[in-house]
């Protein structure tokens, strides 16, 4: 999950911002006072950070969680409408549902194959590994499953609840083991995408205090006068 610059706060419209001078920007709701116009320096997040990943340890040949590596999809396209990561080639996508209380009898085998997968939690889900490790992930969490050698994970609903996940199967095969290797390296470094990013360090715009108006588009249109 991408993070903004230090000291970021959110205004009443949910837009994070800090003042150009670095101090927190404050607002006073008045449409009649021109002094309420402020120059705001918005620091966009640098990228989307995966919640965790699962890899195969070459020593014990078992699957383990890696929560320490800062695996980030860098933003490649930035603008008023949002920030977008580099494209991630996929083989296919599917949604999996499991009834609450169900216990998968086997670890991942045929449906996993030699292809890594990104699992997007749509409900709270427990990932159980053949090493005995278990972690709970919540809606919005994204986990990279790279245990293609050990085939060592199970997915089930947390606390006997129904499970729903979206599974994104990556296009390239992967046969590596070890915490220091990842299937995403070739994707993120292809054509030097990770070396040069066109996204600016920050965006400067004028902010004028306005009364809340219906529709997010109207709010953004009034808040962002120019880049």
C-alpha positions, 0 to 999 in steps of 0.5 A, a space after each residue: 500500500 502506497 504511503 504519502 510524504 511525512 506529516 500528511 493529513 487529510 482535509 475534510 474532502 479526504 485529500 491528503 496534503 501538506 503545506 508547501 513550506 512543510 507545515 500542516 495546512 489548515 482550512 477555515 470555511 469561508 467563501 468570502 475571504 480570499 486569504 483562504 487560498 493556499 498553495 498546497 504541496 501534495 506528495 503522491 505515494 511512490 507505489 503500491 506495496 504488497 501486503 506479503 508474499 510466500 516463497 520457498 526456502 531452499 533449505 527446508 523446501 517449505 513455504 514461508 511468509 515474507 513480510 519484510 521485503 518492501 515489494 512495491 509496484 512503482 507508479 508509472 503514470 501520475 495525474 489529477 485522476 490518480 496514479 497507475 502502476 506499470 502493467 502486470 501481464 496476467 494469464 487469467 483471473 478468477 474469483 474463488 469462494 469457500 464456504 465458512 468452516 471448510 478445511 481444504 484437505 490438500 495444499 496447492 498443486 494442480 491449480 497453482 502449477 509453475 505460475 505465481 499468483 497474486 491473491 486479492 482478499 475480498 474477505 478475511 482469509 487465512 493462508 496456511 503454509 506447509 511450514 506451519 505458518 498461518 497469517 490472516 489477511 483482510 479485504 484489500 490485502 494483496 499477497 504474492 504466492 511464489 511457492 511454486 516449488 513447494 506448493 505449500 499453501 492453503 486458503 480458507 475463511 477466517 474464523 469459520 466465515 465464508 472466504 472470497 478471493 480474486 486470484 490473478 495468475 501471472 503470465 510467466 513460469 517461475 521455478 526459483 526458490 529463496 527469499 532474495 528472488 522474486 518472479 516480479 523482478 523481470 516485470 518491473 525491470 523490463 525496459 528499465 521501468 523501475 529505473 526512471 519514473 515520470 511521476 513528479 516528487 510532488 504536485 503543487 496546486 492552489 486550494 480554495 476553501 469551498 462548501 461541500 458540494 455533491 459528487 466527488 468530481 465537483 469537489 475535486 474540480 473546485 479543489 484543484 484549480 491547476 497543476 
